[in-house]
Amino acid sequence: MSKLTAPTETVANPQRGPLLRLFTSVWFGVTLLTLILAYACIFSAMPQVRGALELTEMAAFSHWLFTALVCLFCVTLATVTWVRIRWNVKNAGVLTVHTGLLLLTGGSIWYFGTKIEGDVLLLSPRIELLTADGKELRGGAILAEKGQRWANVMPALGGRVELEVLETRGAGVEPVVSADVKVSVGGAAPETITLSTADGGVKRINERLNVRLTPATVERTFYDRFVAALYFGAAGEDMQQAPLSALPLHRERYLAGEGVIRDANGRESTSKRDWPHVKLAGVTIPTGWFELWRMPLKVETPGLPFDVQITGYLPYVRGFESIAAEGGPELNPAVNLRFAISGRDEDVVLFARDPRDSIVLDQSGLGVEYLWAESEAQKEEWQKPLAGPHELTIEIKDPPVSQTLAVEAGQKISVPGTTYELTIDQLLPDWPLMTPGFEDARSPVARVRVTNGEKSYDRTVVQRFPQLSQDIDEQGMRRREEPYDPNLVLRYRTSAAGWIRIIGGPTAESGQVVAVWDMRGAVRIHTPQLGEPIQVSPGLGMKIASAPVRAQRTAVPVVEPLETRRPDVERQKSAIRVRLTGRKEHAGWSQSLWLPFFSYPTVDATPTVVRGPEGGREYRLLYSRQEHALDGEVALRRLQVNFFPGRRSAESWHSYFVTAAYKSDAERVPAHLRRSRSDLFAGAPATAEVYTNQTHTFGRWTFFQSGAPSNDDWSWSALGVGNREGIWTMVLGCILVPLGCIYAFYVKPVIVRRRKAEALAEASRRGALGRKAAVETTSEDLVEVGS
Amino acid sequence: MSSRVRGLAMGVVCLIGASGAALAGEKAFDASRDAVVLDGQIDWSKARLIVVQHDKRYKTLDSFARESLYAMTRSEHFPELSPMASLMEWLFNRAAYADTPVVNLKEPGVRYHFTSHMSSAVVRDRIRSTGKMTLREFADPMIERRVRELEPRPTMGTAMRRVRDAQVVAQFFDETVRIVPQPGAGDEAMWHTPQELLANVPQEFWKESGIDPSGLLAGGSDPIAGVSGEQALSVILPWVSLRAAWLSHDAATVQAKLNELAERLPALAAAGVYPRESQRQAEARYYAMGKVNFAWLVYFLGFLVSVMALVTNWKTARIAALLLLAMALGLHAYGIALRWYILGRIPNANMFEAVVFAAWGAIFAAGILELVFRWNLFMLAAHAAGFFALIVAQFVIPGGGTLTSIMGILDDIMLRIHTVMIIFSYGLIFIAGVLALAYLFGYYHFTKPGTSIEVGMMMVLGGLWALAVSWIAYRNATPGIVGLPKPVWLTLAGWIACAVCTLGLCGWRLLRLRETGVAALIVAAVTCMVVGVGNDMFIRGVAWSLVGTGAIWAGGNGLGLLMNRRRSETRLVALPGGGSVRMDVGPALRSSEPGDGKRPILAGGMPGDERAMAERKLPEWLNKADWAHLIILNLVFVLLFGGVILGAVWADYSWGRPWGWDPKEVFAMNTWLIYAILIHVRFVVKQRGLWTAWLSVLGCLMMAFNWCYVNFFIVGMHSYA
């Protein structure tokens, strides 16, 4: 059989070693291509796989396994090209294609190995209207650019207010540092004022209105798109960053034992895995060699007196709710309660020593109250039944009389042996208090009209805080300091809509007693264990989840239910849990808390403040994105938006900005210390622009239009930032491949056919033997095409 | 082939072609009866060219009517009414339709959600089965509550967007008819509805005329800046008269006022803002012709004739197929040209445009190749591609090819070149896929016809089983609801049933179990997977595809066998080991010489399959199919690579990143990788044509997956496409 019909026989060459035979095998190359294809299909078409392995698309295709496959393919391609393809004009096409592919893959490995991508948020310079006390007027701002106008009728500020920017002046990279503005209020003659950042940028227009020049933000850094970072530092000092490159991205990943995470519907949101592994037939196989995420993730935090570990990650947090957790500095008893109301769960946190947060009252008047008893006797006292739905205790000092009786609104009471006549005016189930120290606390109250001889006054009796009961005398004067009639003491209790008291103390070990009063005043006593459910009434159950004694408030995330999660939020809705543990002498100190995500650590971000183990000193923690230094400073001059007909949606964006490049040695100065360092700049500032389909190169970085506001067309612009190492290698490869293909597909057959014809002609001249040799030679040439 | 068979085949073709035209229409709504008469008396030719500013572009009133009504009713007009008359009814006589089922809910899941609160079982069942709701039912506050509940769920996103669009038409239609240009303003400025101008009319006019404006139309409270009282009156008066005339069925006044508006409105716009009349005419014609998608009928006829030309080598059939191809290509091109002219850009920015444009490019190229090589193969593939593309464009693609504007980022020359190259290569990939199927059909028909028939039957059985599963599992279930339990037991039962069927069918000839059994297991695996993961609609779709494809495959093979049995040269030969039959087709179709020397230059320098095919005595046209295949694949290999790279170049200067591992990019790369594998496999296998065909089918499936699944179901940067 000729070589043409049995090409496989030409592959094996006994003179080559086994390794060389492997790398020169077409089947091996095809197998590698198939593996690359399969990998690409799985990791691209199945986001669930990427999600389970916590890989982004970029991470999946920069993974060492994929890189290894590509490298192996490159080695095979290079070996085959060198060993099996003859270097001649006929094979120039395939040689060019293979060279191009090697350049392309090599360039892409370089490119993706060094790829950094992020964005920088630039705020436009603006002229803003402020109230006299410095608050910004909603919608009262315009771009600080010559010719910009704004007008609106604002009756509260004196009528029609008009603004016009007459002139602006910049300095260095800042596009506007002073501006001449014409202002007119209420039809008065326009006034021209000059605003300058040198003197704070604020000028007073009249007694109700100020105007301010806010310069554009000057940015020296940008924030990574994928890599998160923990920012930390002592309060009042600059924060440092610790990149969190091994943080999960897609799924709930948290260590157990630090509380249950629930979604907004009350369902538990579990962490299926908290470390990379798979279980097959009961055998646990670690997969950390493939998966890049880690939990717990240790964070390097030099300068802090405690170690920081990431012990939890939640990708979809709808909000935070407050709970009580052990770890406070002093006695502060609290209970975390879970109510089951007609099949729906509701969590309630009560702090015994906080007047406002020691009770919840529903609309019907049912109250749930947490009390901390100082003694067992007091505990007993607080569990007594009521005389009826409403109970009033009357104590008169002189003559000494004490009486407890059931009352109702409108009831008149004559106290035996005295001249006191009492009328129950009102019984209010929910009364808000405003006394300092008791702001926003609520309690049932009874309003009682008291007559005693010449005295006739109104007394408000507060159930939960009897000491706050007040008298209003005949002249209508409210007696706040002391009772108008100190001889009479009234105490009021109610359970007209039911009442629940959770009573703790006097020690942490005493446990909690739950006293449940029904609507008639009878009481049932429960002494539940933590987590033990109690049926309060049909349709209402409760349990005490925990009862920290030295409690502190902790924010706990409430996660988005599965059905309303959107897949494209990246880290925008995420939160991490950090565990802080004291070092050395503070080894026993530990604290765990959740930190929400902020896109930019410098814009609208609120660091979480923690008190350190040494006592007193506060530290700030912030979860955001990794910061990278730019090669200079950037500030936005203006954003221009082009709209579709009707101006209802934007068609494209155009950002004009100013850049000032640093000298090459500026890297020695940390990014946050470069401000106002004119000695660092390589030259004069330059204007630049990026817009849809137009990038701008600035040092090592390329800027592109990434984001813009949806509610106005000028206030900010987000520029995407990325590097592009190895791009020209890829470009060269990309040019070579199609050229080589065209040659191999369309030029080479012509050459082969011509040579074959020449060989046949030559053979016919030589005779039959020569003809056979010529055909064999030509056939061999054919087999080699592109092999 | 005898003339009797030819005549019979031609008759069948004509019959199928003619039967496509028989379509029955719906009866008019009760509320529309008077309007039907009025509609017949109006000449809409001027009025339909009035321009509306709507949905990010300027469109004709006719397009606006069709698109708006489609959003609500899933039809471009009310039964028996023209789109323009339907628009007038909806604008001026909406109250009469309160109890008419004008709202059409597409998704079965939405029907369920929107009716679960209804107490009347009759109404509930009617809506669930037909999807049609009356205006009154649709305006129920409960519907709005349901929409608010479902909107945050990403799985319901598309369905809720459709409902919101329908709500706009059903409840706020007056506020969308922005036909009044802002005088003197540029093309970004917002236009106005006639009602909004009411406040611009001087109060003196109302006093002098004695008309009470509050009783006319609901209008805006603040005057619109830049519109004079005179300008406002020039629109409001004919508009008010038009409304009154329409309600009183005064055809003459309706006609006069429509013409008046058609003349006055363009005069209000600044120069250059109002679209040119020729453009508006083109738009109206484009919509009136159903976007010229009906060309699929011509392609279909052409496909049937092409098959005949291929299998019979009958010259008349070839000429007829070529003429049909020219005719279909012309119609196809006319549709594209109209769209291009209307939009003022190359029409390749969304799925509809890409499919139609890609198909045309590939068909044109295939047509040229057919004229050059005269193999009947390119023509066959071209007809199949055109038929499939236009059917998909007409019936499958969401939105049905509505004219839309594009984001600024897509308005770039490099991107246009990139998309043209990519979609052109995708079109060629489809052509290659058809050629591959033709090759596979021919190859197996001539080598193992019995097995080939059985494989087709396996596909039919698999499809029937999936249909049965769909019917059993979902007959009482709510269709389309996310979270329904999957019929796992049915999946398992299906596996067992398929295995039993396989054994039963193949048991009589156990030696053939290898091919047919493998095919059956693949079909079983596919159908079980579909049943396991898909919902009822998806299962039914795959099932019908299997039934159709399998029936054609098995039927085609069977027909081929029957037709060739009559020939004296034909004989059946038992193959050693395989038990199959081989058909010796005689000298007319047998390759007499290996293809060396005949192979065209365009087929490239890859190893050929001519000698091996000659050894197997396969017909010459299979050789040609292999060459045709290579000609297309060479083009695809270069074009696809070039297209992908140009996309990367555009992405680099647009986003600062040439490649982002977006699913669309990855699957374009995957498609190219398959062709790279294909090229290299030809160097190491014996049955090169066969391997090429199978890999080409795989490449075509990869392309289809990229175009359909990645576009619609995977979130990525190319989601807008």
Interface residues (C-beta under 8 A of the other chain):
Chain A: L4 T5 A6 P7 T8 V11 V26 W27 G29 V30 L33 T34 I36 L37 A40 C41 S44 A45 P47 E57 M58 A60 F61 G93 S108 Y111 E117 E563 T564 R565 R566 P567 D568 N642 F643 F644 P645 G646 R647 R648 S649 E651 S652 W653 T692 N693 Q694 T695 T702 F703 F704 G720 V721 G722 R724 I727 M730 C734 V737 P738 C741 I742 A744 F745 Y746 K748 P749 V750 V752 R753 L782 V783 V785 G786 S787
Chain B: Q53 H54 K56 R57 Y58 P152 R153 P154 T155 R178 D187 E188 A189 M190 W191 S405 M407 G408 I409 D411 D412 L415 V482 I601 L602 A603 G604 G605 M606 P607 R611 A612 N634 F637 V638 F641 G642 I645 A648 W650 D652 Y653 S654 W655 G656 R657 P658 W659 G660 W661 D662 P663 V666 F667 M669 N670 L673 I674 A676 I677 I679 H680 V681 F683 V684 V685 K686 F705 Y709 V710 I714 V715
